[in-house]
Amino acid sequence: MATSGGVDRNHDQSLGPKLAFFALHAGSVGVCIWLAFGGFDWADPLRAKVLAGCALLYFLRHVLTLFVLLKRRVEMSEVLGLSLFMAVFEIGFLLLGAGALSGAATPFRWLDWVGIAMVIIGSFLNSGSEIQRWHWKKKPTSKGKCYTEGLFAYSMHINYFGDSVLFCGWAILAASLFAWPVPIFIIASFVWFHIPALDAYLAKRYGKDFETYAAKTAKFVPFLY
């Protein structure tokens, strides 16, 4: 079994688990939209709507990943675990931003615009890099080769870096310190779990080509690390 980072990397359609993942995530986003636009008397209704928009953007990217970009096997255990995690942070961020705990509104300021920019840029880095790789892999001449082009020329794991930027921006928009354990956990899991496991898998699969790529390319943060 070609397993790395806790997932099976063998190709499989996995339509049933993917449809279940879609439905569960759609339910979480539906709750976010209901909370933001359902007439609740939140202390900060504008921030609630912005955070619902973040959840919707993340969901649309997830749909693209599930049904277009993702070719590996998806297990139901992964679906259930990630669906629960997504529901916790999507709904939790919205409730924090809406003032459910603080009971007060946080005025929109320059830092929130930075947060919005980070959500957009992070989404582009993740999905944009994956789309570039997807197009490349469809070429017959790419079979058996290690992808080192596009945004992946700046970071071996630019997709993970993109999601890290996104989640930091999302936490900024939640306007609460209680939101920050989520991006911290995600970044830590990338750096100390997913990236080492994936690097080991890619080194075994591509050999010298991957070693050459790794020697000249940042691992996570472009130009830095």
Sequence and secondary structure as in RCSB ss.txt:
>XXXX:A:sequence
MATSGGVDRNHDQSLGPKLAFFALHAGSVGVCIWLAFGGFDWADPLRAKVLAGCALLYFLRHVLTLFVLLKRRVE
MSEVLGLSLFMAVFEIGFLLLGAGALSGAATPFRWLDWVGIAMVIIGSFLNSGSEIQRWHWKKKPTSKGKCYTEG
LFAYSMHINYFGDSVLFCGWAILAASLFAWPVPIFIIASFVWFHIPALDAYLAKRYGKDFETYAAKTAKFVPFLY
>XXXX:A:secstr
  EETTEE SB   HHHHHHHHHHHHHHHHHHHHHHHS    S HHHHHHHHHHHHHHHHHHHHIIIII  B   
HHHHHHHHHHHHHHHHHHHHHHHTTTT S     HHHHHHHHHHHHHHIIIIIHHHHHHHHHTSGGGTT     G
GGGT TTHHHHHHHHHHHHHHHHHTSGGGTHHHHHHHHHIIIIIHHHHHHHHHHHHTHHHHHHHHHS SSSTTT 
